[in-house]
Amino acid sequence: MYSKEFDLNSLLILNAVIECGSVTAAAKKMAMSPSSVTYAINKIRKTTSNPIFTRSKTGITPTTLALELNQRYIKAIALINDGLELSSKGEESEVFRNITISTYTFFEYWFCYFINQQQTQLDSLCLNFVKYPTCKETRISKLRNHEVDFDIGGLLPNDASIVSHKLCSSRFKAMVSINHSTIRDSLSYEDWVNNKHVKWVQKPDETLVQDGNANQIEELHTRDVILKSASSLNSLMICSSFDYIMLVPEYMEEFLIEALPVKIFDLPFETTMTSTLYVHFHRSAKRKSFVSACLDTLINMLPEKKN
């Protein structure tokens, strides 16, 4: 009856509020903001059409339904732990855990490509990729509310509930198809000017390609762009198949050459423009083993000299 929009994270937060006796105390215990706790409780309220908590002079009191949901949650977790024989060991089960990742489409492909090529610690995890928001506020909200486990992209503003880890930073290079009809063993300034370009379009809020003097380089503003796409993967695939040029971060060079029929060249002009990539996750998950496993995989997939 109430399963339509329920998730274990909301019930976990409900359990914390009941045990702690207040939203503030539960937020402190779970290393979350009070607004994130309230958000989870409101999701349960909306789904059940029940107030879940009532206010009194002494604080908040859970409704009968809230207590029933909490008891079912406790029993369900106990059954899972008993079934996996982990209750007495006090270990956390990671078996078939879904890892929700919000990132660029090219990084989805790269991450999946890497873990299928290498032996990693992610064999017991299911990767669930979701649409990458272009607004920083939305990215932060989804991390705070545990809607995503990892956000991989440009740097987010400081937030007490979120951990930011710099993955890599590098200059940009130019990518062309290995079968390009006119560009062979080098990329000249004339090649840059006379050929058409593919551009991965990002919102002004995204800073991945905005570091350095990108807005001051004439060669970037006057290039002949024939195709623009909000999908980074689509941009890469189109450029690798036809006679186009595309800007790519140098940290992707080894992967792109291995995975696609492309060639990578230095830019035929000077620029200080750089690309920097960060991974973000909720502070409450910092000590969980799946976080360490994913971070190790991300670090290992990036060329050492670009970290």
N, C-alpha and C positions, 0 to 999 in steps of 0.2 A: 504493500500500500504506500509506503513512504520511501521506496527505493529509487524513485525516478532520478533524483539529483544528489543522492547521498554519496559521500566519499569518506574513507577512513580518516582523512586528515581533519574533517569537520567534527567527527565523533571523538577523535583524540583531543581536540581543543575543548569540546563539550565536557569531556571527562576531567580535563585540567581545571576548568572553571568550577565544576561541582566540587572537586577535591580542595581547591584553594579558597573557594568561597567568594571570589571576586574576579572581575575581568583583569584588573591591574595586577593582582598576584599571579594569575594564570599566565599573563603576558610575560612577566618577569621570569617565571619558571621555565617557559618555553623559548625564551630569547626572541620574543616577537613584540611588535608594537601593539598597544591596546586596540587600535583601530582594526588590525588584522584579526584579532580574536573576536571582536564585535562583528566583523564581516562574516566569519565562519558561523557564528551563532545565528546571524540574520539569514544565512542560507538555509539553516535547519528550520527556522521559523517560517520562511517562505514555502518550503517544501511540505511542512506538516500543518500549516495554518494554525500553529500553536505558539503562544508567547514564549515557551521554553523556560523563562525565568520571570518571576514577579518581584516587584520591589516592596520592601518593608522597612521599618525603622532600623532594623539590625543589618540590612544589606539586601542581597538578592536570594530568592528561594526558588529552587528548581521545581517545575511543575511535575505532575505525576508522569506525563509522557516523557519528560526529560530524564527522570530517574529510570524509567523503563528502558529508554534508548541506551542510557549509560550502562545499565546492567547487562544488556544484550551485547554491547561493545566489549565489556570486560570478559564475558563468557566466550565471545568469539575469539578474542586475542588469546585467552587461556587454552582454548581448543587447538588453535594453530600452533602455539608453543608446545603443547603436549604431543600433538601429532608429529612434530619435528624433533621431539625429545630434547628440547632446548631449555625448558623451564628451569630445571635444576642447575643448568650451567650458566644461566644468566646471559647467554649470547644472543645477538640480534640476527634474525634470519634474513638473508638476502636472496633466498631462493625465488626465482621468477619475479623479482622486483621490477616494476616498471620505472624507468628513468625518463622523465620528461625533459626534453631539451628544446630550447628556443634559440635558433641561430639562423644564419644565412643559408640559402639553398646550396651554395657551393661547399659550405662547411659540413652540411649534412652528408653530402656525397663523399667528401674527403674522409670524414670520421668513419663512415661505414666501410669505405674502401680500405682504410688502414686496419681496422679490427678484423676484417676478413682476410687480410694479407699476413697479419702477424698473430702470434699467440698472445692473448691479453687476459686480464682478470675479469673480463666482462661476459664470460660465457653464460653465467646464471642470470644475467640481466636482460630485460627487454627494453630496447631503445624506442622511445615514443617522441618523434619530432613533431612540433607544433609550429604554427605560423609565427614568424618573428615580427613583433610590433615595431613600428618605426618611431613611436613616441616613448621617450625615456620614462615619463610618469607611468605609462602602462607597463613597461618592462619591470619597473620597481614594484608596482602593485602586484604583479603576478608572482614575483619572488616572495614578497611579504606574505601573500595569501597561500603560499605553497601550491600554486597552480602549475609552476614549473620548478624543476630541481636545479637546472643549469641554464643560465643566459650567457650566450657567447657572442660577443660583438664589440662595439665601441664602449668606451669607459662610461659608467654610470656615475651620477653625483654621489657623494658620501651619504650613507644611510646606516644607522646603528645596527639594523637587523641583517645587513647584507655584507658578505665578504667578497672583495674584488681581488683577483689574481691576474697579473700581467702575464700573458702567454708568450708574446713575441712582438717585435717591431722591426720593420725593414723599409727600405726604399722601394720605389716602383720600377718595373720593367715593362717591356712591350711583348705581347704574345701574338704570334701569327700561325696560321696553319702550316704544317710541314710540307703541304702541297701547294703553297702560295705560288702563283704563276710568275711573280716578278721579284719577290724578296727571297733571296737564296741564303747566303752564308753570313750576311751582315745587314744591319738596318741603318740606312743613311738618313740624313735630314730630308732629302728629296723623297725618299720612300715614305717618310712620315707625312709629308705635305701632300703627296700625289695619290695616296691610297685612302680608302674610306675606313671609318672607324666604327666599332661597336662600343657603346657606353652603358655601363651598369649604373642606373639612376638610383640615388638614395635621397631620402628626405633631408632637409637642412638640419634636422635634429640629430642626425647620425654623424658621428665624428670620425668614422673609420678612415676615410680618405681625405679628411680636411686638415690634417696636421701639416705644417710647413707652408710653403708659398704657392699652393695649388691655385689660389685665386688670382695670382699675379703673373702666371706664366702664359704668355701669348699663344704658345704652341698648343696649349690645352683648350683655349677658348676658340681658336680659329680652325681647329681640325675639322675635317669633313665627316661629321657623324651621320651615318645612314640608318642606324638602328639604336634605339634606346629601350632598355628593359629593366623593370624593377626586380627581376629574377637574376641573381648573379650566375646561377647554373645555366640558365638559358643563354645568357650573354656569352659564357665560355664555350658552350656547345656550338653556337652559331659561328663564332669566330674560328673555332677549330675546323669548321667544315667549308668555309668560303674564304675569299680573298679580302679579309679584313684585318685590322689591327685593334688590339685591346690592351688597356693598362691592367697590370696584375701586380700584386705584392710579391717581392722577391722571395719571401718565405714559402710561397706556393710553388716555386720553380721546379723543384725535384719531383713533387707530386704530379704537377701538370704534364711534365715531359714523360713520366711513366704511365699516366692514365689516359692521356689524350694525344692525338697525332699533331703535336704543336712544336714550335721552336720559340725560345725566349731570348730576347736581346736587350742590351742596355739602351736607355733612351738616348736619342741623338741630340740632346740638349741638357743643360744644367737645371736641376731643381732640388730643393731640400724637402720636397713632399715625402711624407712617410705614412705607412699603414701600421697601426697598432691594434692588437687583438687582446681582449680581456675575457676571462670567464668569471661569472658571478654566481653565488649560491647563498642560501639562507644560513645565517650564523648557527642556528640550532642543529644543522646537519653536518657541521664541521668535523665532528669526531666519528661520523658514521663511515663504515668501511667502504660503502659504494662510492662515497665522495672521493676518498683517497684513490680508489681504483680508477675512477674516471679522470681525475687530475693527472695521475701517472700516465694514463694512456694519451691524454692530450699533450702532455709535455714530450712524451716519446715520439709522437707523430710529427712534431715540428723539428726542422733541421736545427742541430745544436748551435750553429753559428748565428742563428736568427733569434734565439731565445733571449 
